[in-house]
Amino acid sequence: MNQKIISTIIIFGLLTVIPTAYGQLSLGSEAKQELIEVKINPDGEINVKHVVSPSNMPTTVPLFLGEISNLIITDDLGEEINSGTANDAKGNLSVLSLPSNQNSIITYNLENMKINNNLFNTEISYPQKFSVIFEESINLIFLNNNVLFLDDKKGVAINGGGNMKIEFYSTESKIIEKATWEENEFDVEIITDSEIQSFNFNQPEKSLSFQVNDENKFVTITMSEELLGGPYVTLLDDEKIKYTKFVRDEGIVSLNLKPETTGQVTIIGTTVIPEFSMFIPLIMGFLIILTVPAMRKFSLR
C-alpha cells in the first residue's frame, strides 16, 4: 500500500517538473506498443486494448480520442500496476507509467458509437498502426463510405494510423432478386434500409435498374460478373453518381451506392451474357462462306 502511494507521488511529482511543448504532455519517452486493438461487437460496444513493452524509463501511452470509461492498467499476470493519467491542452488522455520489466496492458471502453435509424457509426483516430476486429456476426461494414465484406476475415488493419469512419447495420436487410436470360437465372443480392421497387434486368442494354424510395441510404448490390461485368456506370435517374466496388471470390462483385434523393438507379456494364440470337445470322453467313468453295471441288457424275 505504501509502495503504491509513493509511486503515485513520484508520477505526479514528475508531472509538475517536466515541461510540455505545443500543448502536448509528455512523461519520459512515448511507449513502444506491441499491440493496439479495437474490438467492436454487434451492440456497438467498442473495447480497446494496448499492449506496451517493458521499459526502464517512464513512458507515456496516448489513448484513442473520445469518451473513455472502465480504464484498467495491469501487467501480464493481471495485477494492477502503478500508473497515472493526464490530459493535454486539447483534453486528450494519456496513461503515464513508471519503469517496468513486464508488459503493461491497458484496456478501456470507447464511448464513441452512435446509431442512426438502423446504422451504427463511429469515427476512430489514432496516430499509429492499429487493428479493428469485429465479432463474427458482423460481415458487411463501410469504411469511409467504402463497402467491405469481411467473410472469413476478422477485421482490418489501419497501417500508419489515421482517421477512420466505420459504419455497419444493427440488423441487415437483404433482398434477393432474380435476373433471367433464356435458361440462365442469376441471383442479384441487394442489402439496404431503403425500400426497393421495380427491379429489372435489361440484357440488350447491358443494365439493371430499380427504384429507391429513401434518401441518403447505402444500397449494396452483389452479383456475378458473368451476368453484368464492369467497368460500370451508375445513374440516379439521368445523372451519374459515385459508387465503390468490392471484388469477392469466384467472379462475384459488390457495388455500393448512396443516392442522395429518391429515383431510379441504373447500373450499366460493358459485358453481359451473350445474346445468342444476335449471332445466329453472323454464324450462318460465316458457314456459307466456308461451304461454297468446298462444294466447288465436287461435281455430280
DAKA-V48327 format. One record per pair of residues at least 12 apart in sequence whose C-alpha atoms are under 7 Angstrom apart, sorted by the first residue. I is the first residue (numbers start at 1). J is the second residue. Records with the same first field share a line. If there is no record, write none. Layout:
I->J / J
This chain:
4->82
7->82
8->82
11->84
23->88 / 89
24->88 / 89
25->88
26->60
27->58 / 59 / 60 / 96
28->57 / 58 / 59 / 60
29->58 / 59 / 60
30->59 / 60 / 61
31->52 / 59 / 60 / 61
32->52 / 53
33->50 / 51 / 52 / 53
34->51 / 52 / 53
35->50 / 51
36->49 / 50 / 51 / 130 / 131
37->49 / 50 / 130 / 131 / 132
38->131 / 132 / 133
39->132 / 133 / 134
40->133 / 134 / 135
41->134 / 135
42->135 / 138 / 170
44->113 / 120
46->109 / 110 / 111
47->108 / 109 / 110
48->107 / 108 / 109 / 110
49->106 / 107 / 108
50->105 / 106 / 107
51->103 / 104 / 105 / 106
52->103 / 104 / 105
53->103 / 104
54->100 / 101 / 102 / 103
55->99 / 100 / 101
56->99 / 100
57->98 / 99
58->97 / 98 / 99
59->96 / 97 / 98
60->94 / 95 / 96 / 97
61->94 / 95 / 96
62->93 / 94 / 95
63->93 / 94
64->125 / 126
65->92 / 125
66->110 / 111 / 112
67->110 / 111 / 112
68->108 / 109 / 110 / 111
69->108 / 109 / 110
70->108 / 109
71->107 / 108
72->106 / 107 / 108
73->104 / 105 / 106 / 107
74->104 / 105 / 106
75->102 / 103 / 104 / 105
76->102 / 103 / 104
82->97 / 98
83->95 / 96 / 97 / 98
84->96 / 97
118->169 / 170 / 171
119->167 / 168 / 169 / 170
120->167 / 168 / 169 / 170
121->166 / 167 / 168
122->165 / 166 / 167
123->163 / 164 / 165 / 166
124->163 / 164 / 165
125->162 / 163 / 164
126->161 / 162 / 163
127->160 / 161 / 162
128->160 / 161
129->158 / 159 / 160 / 161
130->157 / 158 / 159 / 161
131->156 / 157 / 158
132->155 / 156 / 157
133->154 / 155 / 156
134->154 / 155
139->151
140->168
141->167 / 168
142->166 / 167 / 168
143->164 / 165 / 166 / 167
144->164 / 165 / 166
146->244
147->244 / 246 / 256
148->246
173->191 / 192 / 193
174->189 / 190 / 191 / 192
175->189 / 190 / 191
176->188 / 189 / 190
177->189
179->201
187->223
188->221 / 222 / 223
189->221 / 222 / 223
190->219 / 220 / 221 / 222
191->219 / 220 / 221
192->218 / 219 / 220
193->217
194->212 / 213 / 214 / 217
195->212 / 213 / 214
196->210 / 211 / 212 / 213
197->210 / 211 / 212
198->210 / 211
203->272
206->228 / 268 / 269 / 270 / 271 / 272
207->266 / 267 / 268 / 269
208->266 / 267 / 268
209->264 / 265 / 266 / 267
210->264 / 265 / 266
211->263 / 264 / 265
212->262 / 263 / 264
213->262 / 263
214->261 / 262
215->259 / 260 / 261 / 262
216->258 / 259 / 260 / 261
217->258 / 259
218->256 / 257 / 258
219->256 / 257 / 258
220->254 / 255 / 256 / 257
221->254 / 255 / 256
222->252 / 253 / 254 / 255
223->252 / 253 / 254
224->251 / 252 / 253
225->251 / 252 / 253
226->272 / 273
227->272 / 273
228->269 / 271 / 272
229->269 / 270 / 271 / 272
230->269 / 270 / 271
231->269 / 270
232->267 / 268 / 269 / 270
233->267 / 268 / 269
234->266 / 267 / 268
235->265 / 266 / 267
236->263 / 264 / 265 / 266
237->263 / 264 / 265
242->257
243->255 / 256 / 257
244->256 / 257
